[in-house]
Amino acid sequence: MPEPALKIDFTSIKLDTGPDLKGRIRQTHTEEIIIGLCGPIGTDIHFVAQEFAEAIEEKYQYKATIIKLSNFIKKLGDVKESDFKSKFDYINKLR
């Protein structure tokens, strides 16, 4: 079992803080914004995502793309709702 994070000695980790670091970070800047939303099962997070996407497109002229992580989980995990007796069991399998 791994050690809890509080017991790890972070003083031994070498951080890159040289003058070149700021330049390298600036080279990675793009016009893209990535915003992640998450909520408990039963939350209408899809509605919130859609409303947020519409607002950011209308007010700031960004093109919003909604990517649902659950679609990737379903595809990669080869999980089909029809394989379960209840929706509860199906959702639990996706967790």
Secondary structure, DSSP 8 states (H G I E B T S, - for coil): ----GGGS-GGG-----SHHHHHHHHHT--S---------TTS-HHHHHHHHHHHHHHHH--------HHHHHHHHHT--GGGSSSHHHHHHHH-
